[in-house]
Amino acid sequence: MRLAVDGRLAGPGPGTHGGPQAGRRPCAPVRVAPSPGIRSRSAAVCQCSAGGISGVGSPAPPSQPSPADTTGALTDLSANPLEEAFATSTGLVDAVQQDEAEIDFLGESTEGNLHLHLVDSLRKGKVGVINVFGMQQLDDIYDLPLAKLKAATQSVLDVLDVPESFPDGNPQRAIYCSRTLNLRSIKAIGYDMDYTLIHYDVNAWEGRAYEYGLETLRQQGVPVDGLRFDPDLVIRGLIMDKEFGNLIKVDRFGLVKRAMHGTRMLNWQEIRELYGREVVNLRNEGRWVFLNTLFSVSEAVMYMQLVDRLDLGMFQVGTGNISYQALYGMVSKALYRTHVEGKLKAEIIQAPERYVELDPEMAQTLLDQRDSGKQLLLITNSDYEYTNKMMSFAYDPFLPSGMRWRDLFDMVIVMARKPDFFNYNMSLYEVVTPDGLMRPVLGACKGGLYCGGSARMVEKALGVEGDDLLYVGDHIYTDAALAKINFRWRTALVIRELELEIDALARGRPHRDALKELMMKKELIGDVFNQLRLSRQRWVHGHTANASFEDEEGINETLAQLLMVMEHLDDRIGPALERDGEHFNKRWGYLSRAGLNDKSQLNRQIEKYADIYTSRVSNFLRYTPYSYFRSPSQSLAHDRNLTRYYERTYVKKQQQAAAAAAAVAAAAGGVGVVAGDGGGNGTHSSSSNGSSSNAFSVSIHVGSNGYNPYDPNDPDSDPEHEQDVV
């Protein structure tokens, strides 16, 4: 594959084929027979103890492929990173090793980056020839227009059949960065399974869990007849208040913004009376339960419905009154039994197609990461039988012929007992038979299948620690927070609802713009009202002799009318604020927002504990295992709306200085200057002797030096700075 000067692919090289048709992208990898190298990487028998049963304790030894099987076989480049080294006319390219790594200007390690060692002639200062993206010299990159470079790079990606990246591509499949992360320097990637590597139909899974929970409560005499699972009743990120029987949504400061008692939404006044300015402290687990995973949906729905029945006096369980706290305990135990007794998972194993949403791109994503040299781990709280059935169903059909899901991973840990896995050094067992028979071992090593253990054991077995490891999961606390706090692992959160959230944000943009316009109108009128009120106060107390207040009756009438206008605006702002986010959930609004302009507690937790977050693991496929994720510019309260200030302060001064310089030059050299935009508009004027000249002209425009002016008709015209003023 060769690049033309303009950045297009110059055509296939010898022995290659052209890329797929534009716009088409294969859903699943082509089935090819694996080479012995693939199996050998994950087939290493654990040396810590005797090898387990073939296919359980470690993958089965590779069979020798026939000549036909090896055609187009994958090779295990990850076994030897030096295989990525290659020579060019410019110099030698190889990967930066650990002992060579440095810290870049964003604070990330350069380990895993490719490095170019220039040939002697270039090191001595001779200029090399650049023949890519229309550039001929290295310095050309500084003057190359960004739009031209973007078009040139996309032309290459089109030939490679790679879709556009966000923001030009699909934002629902983007990976979002809270903290800069160099994926090239990551040596190992660990994955949770449920709702991470395996995604379930939430309504099917949680609906069935709900039914099992109801049956358990019915046997205890709880009045559950007639209840139905309502998945729209709750969303992830809400908080159950076990003291009042409420479900609440709080902002990043812990202040309650929306609340529901039972299944009835509370109004502003009720929320204020109940919570006032109380700050919700999630550390108080005796009162608050944070719904930070989709597994919490069925529990929350059941609890809120039963709160209604408790308020109606329908409970006749035991003696005495049941508190909201006690009711939550009953619901929680009922759902816990559903999971512990394995009824639900046994049913899912028998018909996984009813519950699992297949993603054919997941297998290729893990293959790419594995073949790039990264060690892959599976760390799940599920048991081995369930894990094996689910992973086989979701991955084996999309892997190259002869591969199974176990071949993807350097280590598999089932029944990990997270969060204890990240808190304690627990006993470790090796799974040695297909039916899950285990034996104790002293330590873990690559290629093994284990039960229990700890994060510290994983680090020791794989030879990695701290930010060498990225852990990917769906649970903010057990997957992200503890891994980051206790071990400094880098973290990624999978939030499937993010796809619906992004679509809802786009659909709700007209409503939000209209709401912000109403708020702006109130802000403008309110500013005048407050200034008049203050002036009247000073006049009444004799602190001013403002002549405009001689007509006190007229001023009072103006204040009253302005007050009426603001109250009239409130009549529309209040209901509009309640409808904000209705495209995501009519009761609770957006997942990531609380109120008009603030972030939800869930979004705050994501920013705090997840370096990156996305809607599904297969989104890594577009970004490659070599991506460098850079966190975007963070808008602060004091760096908003600076465009106008910049224009009237600094651009105006530049224009005045340019005009003065032009006048001096004109006086000294007899050159006339056209009056215009600050002393020059890029054109020349006639000199005093009638001849034309362009010896001096100045043109200063907002937008020079890369400054992006704000266009009020284009809400995305100033992406670095938030333009909202409400």
C-alpha positions in Angstrom: 0.0 0.0 0.0 1.5 3.3 -1.1 0.5 6.9 -0.4 0.4 9.5 -3.2 1.6 13.0 -2.6 -1.9 14.2 -2.1 -2.6 11.7 0.6 -4.6 9.2 -1.4 -3.6 5.6 -1.7 -1.5 5.3 -4.8 -2.8 1.8 -5.4 -2.1 -1.7 -4.1 1.5 -2.7 -3.9 2.9 -6.0 -5.2 0.9 -9.0 -3.9 -1.8 -6.9 -2.3 -5.4 -6.2 -3.2 -7.4 -3.0 -3.2 -9.6 -2.1 -0.1 -13.2 -3.0 0.2 -15.9 -0.9 -1.4 -16.3 2.5 0.2 -19.1 2.6 2.8 -19.0 -1.1 3.5 -17.5 -2.6 6.6 -17.4 -6.3 7.4 -19.5 -7.2 10.4 -17.3 -10.1 11.4 -13.8 -11.2 10.8 -13.1 -13.6 7.9 -12.8 -17.2 9.1 -9.3 -18.3 8.8 -7.3 -21.2 10.4 -5.1 -20.0 13.2 -1.4 -20.6 13.0 0.3 -22.6 15.8 1.5 -19.2 17.1 -1.9 -18.1 18.0 -2.6 -21.1 20.2 0.8 -21.2 21.7 0.5 -17.8 23.3 -2.4 -18.7 25.5 -1.8 -22.4 25.7 1.1 -22.2 28.1 0.5 -24.7 30.9 0.7 -23.1 34.3 4.0 -23.9 36.0 2.8 -23.1 39.4 1.1 -26.5 39.7 0.4 -29.5 37.6 -1.5 -28.7 34.4 -5.2 -28.8 34.5 -7.5 -30.8 32.3 -7.0 -30.0 28.7 -9.5 -27.3 27.6 -10.2 -26.2 31.2 -7.2 -25.4 33.3 -5.5 -24.3 30.1 -6.4 -24.3 26.4 -5.9 -27.5 24.5 -2.5 -28.1 22.8 -2.6 -26.9 19.2 -3.1 -29.4 16.5 -0.9 -29.3 13.5 -2.8 -27.6 10.7 -2.8 -28.9 7.2 -1.2 -26.9 4.4 -4.6 -25.7 3.4 -5.4 -24.6 7.0 -2.4 -22.3 7.1 -3.3 -20.2 4.1 -3.9 -16.7 5.3 -3.4 -17.8 8.9 -3.0 -15.2 11.6 0.4 -14.8 13.1 1.2 -14.0 16.7 3.0 -10.8 16.4 2.4 -10.2 20.1 4.8 -12.9 21.1 7.8 -10.8 20.0 7.3 -7.0 19.9 10.5 -6.7 17.9 8.8 -8.2 14.9 7.1 -4.8 14.4 10.5 -3.3 13.6 11.2 -2.5 9.9 13.7 -0.5 7.8 13.0 2.3 5.4 15.1 4.7 3.3 14.7 7.3 6.1 15.8 5.0 8.9 14.9 2.1 11.2 11.4 2.1 12.9 10.9 0.1 16.1 8.8 0.1 19.2 9.9 2.0 22.3 10.8 -0.5 25.1 10.2 0.0 28.8 13.8 1.0 29.5 13.7 3.6 26.7 10.4 5.1 27.5 10.0 8.7 28.5 7.1 10.9 29.7 5.5 13.0 27.0 4.2 16.5 27.4 0.8 15.2 28.5 2.3 13.1 31.2 1.9 9.8 29.5 4.5 7.1 29.0 5.9 6.7 25.4 6.4 2.9 25.9 4.8 1.1 22.9 5.1 4.1 20.6 7.0 3.6 17.3 10.3 5.4 17.1 12.2 6.4 14.0 16.0 6.1 14.1 17.2 8.4 11.3 20.0 7.3 8.9 23.3 9.0 9.3 22.8 11.4 6.4 19.7 12.9 8.0 21.2 13.0 11.4 23.9 15.2 10.0 21.4 17.8 8.9 20.5 16.9 5.3 16.9 17.5 4.4 15.0 14.4 3.6 12.2 14.1 1.0 8.7 14.0 2.4 6.1 12.6 0.0 2.9 12.3 2.0 -0.3 14.3 2.3 1.0 16.9 -0.3 4.0 17.8 1.8 7.5 18.0 0.4 9.4 19.3 3.5 8.8 18.6 7.2 8.0 22.3 7.9 5.1 22.1 5.4 3.0 20.6 8.1 2.9 23.9 10.0 1.3 25.8 7.0 -0.8 22.9 5.7 -4.5 24.0 6.1 -6.3 21.8 8.6 -9.2 21.2 6.2 -6.9 20.0 3.5 -5.1 17.7 5.9 -8.4 16.3 7.1 -9.6 15.6 3.6 -6.3 13.9 2.7 -6.3 11.7 5.8 -10.0 10.7 5.4 -9.2 9.7 1.8 -6.8 7.1 3.1 -9.2 5.9 5.8 -11.9 5.5 3.1 -9.7 3.2 1.1 -9.0 1.2 4.3 -12.8 1.1 4.9 -12.5 2.8 8.2 -15.5 5.0 9.2 -15.1 8.6 10.1 -14.2 9.3 13.7 -16.2 11.4 16.1 -17.3 14.2 15.8 -17.7 13.6 12.0 -18.6 9.9 12.5 -21.2 8.3 14.7 -21.1 9.9 18.2 -23.0 6.9 19.6 -20.0 4.7 18.9 -17.3 7.1 20.1 -14.9 6.6 23.0 -14.9 9.6 25.3 -11.9 10.6 27.4 -11.9 12.1 30.9 -8.2 11.7 31.5 -5.6 11.4 28.8 -4.7 7.8 28.1 -2.0 6.4 25.8 -3.3 3.0 24.9 0.0 2.1 23.3 1.7 2.0 26.7 -1.0 -0.3 28.2 0.5 -3.8 28.6 -2.6 -5.7 29.8 -6.4 -5.1 29.4 -8.8 -6.8 31.9 -12.5 -7.2 31.2 -15.6 -7.8 33.2 -18.1 -10.1 31.5 -21.7 -9.2 32.2 -22.9 -6.0 30.5 -19.3 -5.5 29.3 -18.1 -8.4 27.0 -21.6 -9.8 27.1 -24.5 -7.4 26.7 -28.0 -8.5 27.6 -31.4 -7.4 26.5 -32.2 -5.4 29.7 -35.9 -5.8 29.5 -35.6 -9.6 29.0 -32.9 -10.1 31.7 -34.1 -7.7 34.3 -37.8 -8.5 33.6 -37.1 -12.2 34.3 -35.1 -11.4 37.4 -38.1 -9.2 38.5 -40.5 -12.1 38.1 -38.3 -14.5 40.1 -38.1 -11.8 42.8 -41.8 -11.4 42.9 -42.3 -15.1 43.3 -40.0 -15.2 46.3 -41.8 -12.3 47.9 -45.2 -13.9 47.2 -44.1 -16.9 49.2 -43.4 -14.6 52.1 -46.9 -13.1 52.0 -45.9 -9.8 50.4 -48.8 -8.4 48.3 -47.2 -8.5 44.8 -50.2 -9.7 42.7 -50.8 -7.4 39.7 -47.4 -5.9 39.6 -45.7 -5.6 36.3 -42.1 -4.8 35.4 -41.8 -1.2 34.2 -38.2 -0.5 32.9 -39.0 3.1 32.2 -39.6 3.7 35.9 -35.9 4.1 36.7 -32.6 4.8 35.0 -29.0 4.1 36.0 -27.5 6.8 38.3 -30.5 7.3 40.5 -30.3 6.9 44.3 -32.7 5.0 46.5 -33.5 6.7 49.8 -34.3 3.8 52.2 -35.4 6.2 55.0 -38.2 7.9 53.0 -39.0 5.3 50.4 -37.9 7.7 47.6 -35.9 7.5 44.4 -33.9 10.7 43.8 -31.7 12.2 41.1 -28.9 14.5 42.4 -26.4 16.7 40.8 -22.6 16.5 41.1 -22.7 18.4 44.4 -25.2 15.9 45.9 -28.2 18.2 45.8 -31.5 16.6 45.0 -33.0 17.8 41.6 -35.8 15.3 41.0 -37.5 12.8 43.3 -40.1 10.1 43.3 -42.0 8.6 46.2 -43.2 5.2 45.3 -44.2 5.7 41.7 -45.3 9.4 42.1 -43.0 12.2 41.1 -42.6 14.9 43.7 -42.9 18.6 42.9 -40.4 21.3 43.7 -42.0 22.3 47.0 -42.1 18.7 48.2 -38.5 18.1 47.3 -37.5 21.3 49.2 -39.5 20.3 52.3 -38.0 16.8 52.4 -34.4 17.6 51.5 -33.8 21.3 51.6 -30.1 21.8 50.9 -29.2 18.4 52.2 -26.1 17.0 50.5 -26.5 13.3 49.7 -23.5 11.4 51.0 -23.2 8.0 49.2 -20.8 6.8 51.9 -23.8 6.5 54.2 -24.8 3.1 52.8 -27.3 2.5 55.5 -29.6 5.1 53.9 -28.5 5.5 50.2 -28.3 2.9 47.4 -26.6 4.2 44.2 -27.9 2.5 41.1 -24.7 2.3 39.2 -25.3 -0.8 37.1 -28.2 -2.2 35.0 -28.5 -5.1 37.4 -30.1 -2.6 39.8 -33.0 -1.9 37.5 -35.3 -4.8 38.6 -34.6 -4.1 42.3 -35.4 -0.4 42.1 -38.6 -1.0 40.1 -39.9 -3.6 42.6 -39.0 -1.5 45.6 -40.8 1.7 44.4 -43.9 -0.2 43.4 -44.0 -1.9 46.8 -43.6 1.5 48.5 -47.0 2.4 47.0 -48.6 -0.7 48.5 -46.9 -0.1 51.8 -48.4 3.4 51.9 -51.8 2.0 51.1 -51.6 -0.4 54.2 -51.7 -3.5 52.1 -48.9 -5.3 54.0 -49.8 -8.0 56.4 -46.3 -9.5 56.9 -45.3 -10.5 60.4 -46.3 -8.2 63.3 -46.1 -4.5 63.5 -45.5 -1.9 60.8 -42.9 -2.4 58.2 -40.5 0.5 57.6 -39.2 1.6 54.2 -35.8 0.3 55.4 -37.2 -3.1 56.1 -39.1 -3.2 52.9 -35.9 -2.6 51.0 -34.2 -5.4 52.8 -36.9 -7.8 51.8 -36.7 -6.8 48.1 -32.9 -6.9 48.1 -32.8 -10.4 49.6 -35.4 -11.6 47.1 -33.3 -10.5 44.1 -30.1 -11.7 45.7 -31.6 -15.2 46.1 -32.6 -15.1 42.4 -28.9 -14.7 41.5 -27.3 -16.9 44.2 -29.6 -19.8 43.7 -28.8 -19.7 40.0 -32.4 -20.0 38.7 -32.1 -17.1 36.3 -28.7 -18.0 35.0 -29.7 -21.7 34.5 -32.6 -20.5 32.4 -30.4 -18.2 30.4 -27.9 -21.0 29.7 -30.7 -23.0 28.1 -31.7 -20.2 25.7 -29.0 -17.5 25.5 -30.4 -16.2 22.3 -33.4 -14.8 24.2 -31.2 -12.7 26.5 -27.9 -12.0 24.8 -27.5 -9.2 22.2 -24.7 -10.4 19.9 -22.1 -8.0 18.6 -20.0 -9.6 15.8 -17.4 -6.9 16.0 -16.4 -7.8 19.6 -14.3 -10.8 18.6 -12.2 -8.8 16.1 -11.7 -6.1 18.7 -10.2 -8.5 21.2 -8.1 -10.1 18.4 -6.6 -6.8 17.4 -5.7 -6.0 21.0 -4.2 -9.4 21.6 -2.2 -9.4 18.4 -0.8 -5.9 19.2 1.0 -7.5 22.2 -1.4 -6.7 25.0 -2.2 -9.4 27.5 -6.0 -9.9 27.9 -7.8 -10.9 31.1 -11.3 -11.9 31.9 -12.3 -11.2 35.5 -15.9 -11.9 36.3 -18.1 -12.7 39.3 -20.0 -15.3 37.4 -19.2 -19.0 37.8 -17.3 -21.1 35.3 -20.2 -22.9 33.7 -22.2 -19.8 33.1 -19.1 -17.9 31.8 -18.1 -20.7 29.4 -21.6 -21.0 28.0 -22.1 -17.2 27.5 -18.7 -16.6 26.0 -18.9 -19.6 23.7 -22.3 -18.4 22.5 -21.2 -14.7 22.0 -17.6 -15.2 20.6 -16.9 -18.6 19.1 -19.0 -18.1 16.0 -17.1 -15.0 15.1 -13.5 -16.2 15.7 -11.3 -17.7 13.1 -11.8 -21.4 12.5 -10.2 -23.5 15.2 -10.2 -20.8 17.9 -12.4 -20.6 21.0 -13.0 -17.7 23.3 -10.4 -19.0 25.8 -7.7 -18.5 23.2 -8.3 -14.7 23.4 -7.2 -14.5 27.1 -3.9 -14.9 28.9 -5.8 -15.5 32.2 -9.4 -16.1 33.1 -10.7 -15.6 36.7 -14.3 -16.6 37.5 -16.2 -16.0 40.8 -13.7 -13.2 41.5 -16.0 -11.8 44.3 -15.5 -8.2 43.3 -15.3 -5.8 45.1 -13.3 -8.0 47.6 -11.0 -8.9 44.6 -9.7 -5.4 44.8 -9.6 -5.1 48.6 -8.2 -8.4 49.9 -5.8 -11.2 49.1 -8.3 -14.1 49.0 -7.7 -17.8 48.4 -7.0 -18.8 44.8 -8.3 -22.0 43.2 -7.6 -23.5 39.8 -10.5 -24.9 37.8 -9.4 -28.3 36.5 -12.4 -30.1 35.1 -15.2 -29.1 32.7 -17.8 -29.3 35.4 -15.9 -26.8 37.6 -13.9 -29.0 40.0 -11.2 -26.8 41.6 -8.1 -27.2 43.6 -6.2 -24.7 45.7 -3.0 -23.2 44.3 -0.5 -20.8 45.8 -0.2 -18.4 42.8 -1.5 -17.7 39.4 0.3 -17.6 36.1 -0.4 -17.0 32.4 -2.7 -19.4 30.6 -4.6 -20.4 33.7 -8.3 -20.6 34.6 -8.9 -19.6 38.3 -11.5 -18.9 40.9 -11.1 -16.1 43.4 -7.7 -14.6 44.1 -6.9 -10.9 44.0 -5.8 -8.1 41.8 -2.3 -8.2 43.4 -2.0 -11.9 42.3 -2.9 -10.8 38.7 -0.2 -8.2 38.7 2.4 -10.6 39.9 1.5 -13.3 37.5 1.5 -11.1 34.4 4.4 -8.9 35.4 2.4 -5.6 35.3 1.4 -3.1 37.8 -0.4 0.2 38.2 -1.0 2.1 35.1 0.4 -0.7 32.9 -3.1 -2.2 33.1 -6.5 -1.0 31.8 -9.6 -2.5 33.3 -12.9 -2.3 31.5 -16.3 -2.8 33.2 -19.8 -1.5 33.6 -19.9 -1.0 37.4 -18.5 2.3 38.6 -17.6 1.1 42.1 -16.5 -2.6 41.8 -14.9 -2.2 38.3 -13.6 1.3 38.1 -13.3 3.1 41.5 -11.6 0.3 43.4 -9.2 -0.6 40.6 -8.2 3.0 40.4 -8.0 3.9 44.1 -6.3 0.7 45.3 -4.1 -0.2 42.4 -3.8 2.9 40.1 -5.1 0.8 37.2 -6.4 2.8 34.2 -10.1 2.4 33.8 -12.8 2.3 31.2 -16.5 2.2 31.7 -19.1 0.6 29.4 -22.4 2.5 29.5 -24.7 1.0 26.9 -27.4 3.6 27.5 -24.9 6.2 26.2 -26.1 5.5 22.7 -29.7 6.4 23.6 -28.5 9.4 25.7 -26.6 10.9 22.7 -29.5 10.5 20.4 -31.8 12.1 23.0 -29.4 15.0 23.5 -29.5 15.6 19.7 -33.3 15.3 19.5 -33.7 17.5 22.5 -31.5 20.3 21.2 -34.3 22.6 19.9 -36.1 22.3 23.2 -33.0 23.0 25.2 -32.2 26.0 23.0 -35.7 27.4 23.4 -35.4 26.8 27.2 -32.1 28.6 27.4 -33.6 31.5 25.4 -36.3 31.8 28.0 -33.7 31.8 30.7 -31.7 34.5 28.9 -34.8 36.7 28.7 -35.4 36.3 32.4 -31.7 37.1 33.0 -31.8 40.3 31.0 -35.1 41.5 32.5 -33.9 40.4 36.0 -30.7 42.5 35.7 -32.8 45.6 35.0 -35.2 44.8 37.7 -32.5 44.3 40.3 -30.7 47.5 39.3 -34.0 49.5 39.6 -34.8 47.8 42.9 -31.3 48.8 44.3 -31.6 52.3 42.9 -35.0 52.7 44.5 -33.6 51.4 47.8 -30.8 54.0 47.7 -33.3 56.8 46.9 -35.7 55.7 49.7 -32.8 55.8 52.3 -31.5 59.1 51.0 -28.2 57.7 49.7 -28.8 59.2 46.2 -30.4 62.2 44.6 -31.2 60.5 41.3 -33.6 62.7 39.5 -35.1 59.8 37.7 -36.8 58.8 40.9 -38.8 61.9 41.3 -41.8 59.9 39.9 -41.8 57.2 42.6 -45.2 55.9 41.5 -43.9 55.3 37.9 -40.8 53.5 39.2 -43.0 51.3 41.4 -45.3 50.5 38.5 -42.3 49.6 36.3 -41.0 47.2 38.9 -44.4 45.6 39.3 -44.7 45.1 35.5 -41.2 43.6 35.2 -42.0 41.3 38.1 -45.2 40.1 36.2 -43.1 39.4 33.1 -40.6 37.3 35.0 -43.3 35.3 36.7 -44.9 34.8 33.4 -41.6 33.4 32.1 -41.4 31.1 35.1 -44.8 29.6 34.1 -43.2 28.3 30.9 -39.7 27.7 32.2 -40.7 25.3 35.0 -42.7 22.9 32.8 -40.1 23.1 30.1 -37.3 22.2 32.6 -39.3 19.2 33.7 -39.6 18.1 30.0 -35.9 18.5 29.4 -34.5 15.1 28.6 -37.8 13.5 27.9 -36.4 11.8 24.8 -34.3 9.7 27.2 -36.7 9.3 30.1 -39.9 11.2 30.7 -39.5 11.0 34.5 -35.8 11.5 35.0 -34.5 13.3 31.9 -30.9 12.8 30.7 -28.5 10.3 32.2 -25.7 12.8 32.4 -27.5 16.0 33.4 -29.3 17.2 36.5 -31.2 20.4 36.2 -30.5 22.8 33.3 -26.8 23.3 33.3 -25.3 20.9 35.8 -23.9 17.4 35.6 -25.6 14.5 37.3 -24.0 12.5 40.2 -23.5 9.6 37.7 -21.6 11.8 35.3 -19.5 13.1 38.2 -18.7 9.5 39.2 -17.8 8.7 35.6 -15.4 11.6 35.3 -13.8 10.8 38.6 -13.2 7.1 38.2 -13.2 6.4 34.4 -10.3 7.5 32.3 -12.4 6.7 29.2 -16.0 5.6 28.7 -18.0 4.3 25.8 -21.2 2.4 24.9 -19.7 -0.9 24.0 -16.3 -2.7 23.9 -16.4 -3.1 20.1 -16.1 0.7 19.8 -12.3 0.1 20.4 -12.3 -1.4 16.9 -12.4 2.0 15.2 -9.8 3.5 17.5 -7.2 0.6 17.2 -5.0 -0.7 20.1 -2.5 2.2 19.4 -4.8 5.1 20.0 -3.8 8.1 22.2 -6.9 9.4 23.9 -6.6 13.1 24.9 -9.1 14.7 27.2 -10.9 17.7 25.7 -10.6 21.3 27.0 -12.7 21.7 30.1 -15.0 24.7 30.2 -14.8 26.6 33.5 -17.2 29.1 34.8 -14.8 32.0 34.2 -13.6 31.0 30.7 -17.1 31.2 29.1 -18.2 33.9 26.7 -14.8 35.5 26.2 -15.2 35.9 22.5 -16.8 39.4 22.7 -14.3 40.4 25.3 -11.4 39.3 23.1 -12.9 41.2 20.1 -13.5 44.5 21.8 -10.3 44.4 23.9 -7.5 42.8 22.0 -8.6 42.7 18.4 -9.6 46.4 18.6 -6.2 47.3 20.0 -4.5 45.4 17.2 -6.7 47.2 14.6 -5.9 50.5 16.2 -2.2 49.8 16.3 -2.3 48.6 12.7 -4.1 51.8 11.6 -1.6 54.0 13.4 1.3 52.1 11.8 -0.4 52.5 8.4 -0.8 56.2 8.9 2.8 56.7 9.9 3.9 54.7 6.9 1.6 56.7 4.6 2.9 60.0 6.0 6.5 59.0 5.7 6.3 57.4 2.2 3.4 59.2 0.7 1.3 56.1 0.5 -2.4 56.5 1.0 -4.3 54.0 3.1 -7.9 52.9 2.5 -10.0 53.5 5.6 -11.7 50.4 6.6 -11.3 47.5 8.9 -8.7 48.8 11.3 -6.5 50.5 8.6 -6.5 48.0 5.9 -8.6 45.4 4.3 -6.0 43.6 2.2 -6.3 46.0 -0.8 -4.0 48.8 -1.9 -4.9 52.5 -2.4 -3.8 55.2 -4.8 -0.8 57.3 -3.7 -0.7 61.0 -3.6 1.0 61.2 -7.0 -1.7 59.2 -8.7 0.2 56.0 -9.0 -1.0 52.7 -7.5 0.9 50.9 -4.8 0.5 48.0 -2.5 3.6 48.6 -0.4 1.7 48.5 2.8 -1.6 47.0 3.7 -2.9 45.5 6.9 -5.8 43.1 7.4 -6.7 41.9 10.9 -9.7 39.6 11.2 -11.1 37.7 14.2 -10.1 34.2 13.5 -6.5 34.8 12.6 -3.9 32.7 14.4 -6.5 29.9 14.7 -8.9 31.9 16.9 -12.4 30.6 16.3 -15.0 33.4 16.4 -18.4 32.9 17.9 -21.2 32.8 15.4 -24.5 33.0 17.3 -26.3 31.1 14.5 -23.9 28.2 14.9 -23.9 26.7 18.4 -20.8 24.7 17.5 -18.7 27.6 16.3 -16.7 28.0 19.5 -16.2 24.4 20.7 -13.4 25.3 23.2 -15.6 27.6 25.2 -19.2 27.2 26.4 -21.4 30.0 25.1 -24.3 29.6 27.5 -24.7 32.5 29.8 -27.5 31.2 31.9 
